[in-house]
């Protein structure tokens, strides 16, 4: 079993889509939202994804394919 | 009495022991060091600080360090210069430059890394690590060398060879990651989660970032224990910006200065200005961007402390402004030609943004302004190389020399009357 803590940022056209629900349904992962801020036209979510490591990777790749920006919860860790 | 109470979540306020952790297990918010300021106030005075070493360790009672032995690369206590020439050029009567280009590895990163390395050794780690495209890599590798620790530096595989030299010379293991910038970010975050290494700006982050407070402590002390009216700070993740603010406020809390009223001003490059863009939209919600700027040390598209930086700008009555790459080059040239300081691109950002704000009437000409210059120009010479005059080439003949000089004349200095005093 693996665990990833990530930040999802939603563009305006995805804000009203059930992306996290579909991700959990299509892949063998459990999503746990810890903090979020979703408004009419934009939103972000900090969530933990647990499940088999390859399923987590597939789930995140799928979300990214949908147009979600996926980042580490630490923000950018590559510093200048 | 203990000075450090532990760590505290900046979002939900939950408290944790001072361990090598950086994220709240409950809400995944960032952890920050919490102090007992009454205990600190009893320990420090202006006199006790003045009697300390001429490095950032003179402020150790205000830093999250328990150990007697610190990792001392002699970072900090860099000059604060009364910038009369630059002030005249910009139209400011009370301008100072904090010259952090003269740190051991030529950037302010030696400050936070001094904390990360000391804390890592306190916790018993034997390996210091980071992911970096330049300044942080050099600072971590050098501190690890001094601390006799192993160092592992992650870089994007397409990084310019000159930047790799600046870290490799200190003997770390350098791992070049094939992939995009975002891939490197995600991989390093994952490695930090799995390996028992001290990652400077990941699991050491609560301690690491505290080192930047010394940029505020020094400025206040060098001004004769007063807080400037305004500071202009180059901003990438926002970590240094939030810590400079915290530093000034802590000085007031422990009674070393009377008050901490300072207008905090964010300077970013237009090609990577997520915080400035949010400020322009009048929101605290920062949208990640894809960086495209010559100011590589500021190229953080998804700033961890963006939200907190914006709150500080608002609370302090500050500003946020960005400069184009052309303005950044002009800023670098202006600083060098007026004050004799060759700054990296981030310094050009600071000067250019200050210039824009003065021209727009957003900075009072009598304010006591401190511009933070955080890295050395020899780290990014390519940024200005194509923008400088070529040398006059002559044969070794006195006659030809006189002809050439008569033809073109000696150039005037931009800054007019010299006589600069040091604060």
Interface residues (C-beta under 8 A of the other chain):
Chain A: X4 X5 X9 X34 X35 X37 X39 X42 X44 X46 X48 X69 X70 X71 X72 X73 X74 X75 X76 X77 X78 X79 X80
Chain B: X11 X22 X23 X26 X27 X28 X29 X30 X109 X130 X131 X132 X133 X134 X135 X136 X154 X156 X181 X182 X184 X185 X186 X188 X189 X190 X192 X199 X201 X202 X205 X236 X237 X285 X287 X288 X296 X297 X298 X299 X300 X301 X302 X303 X304 X305 X306 X346
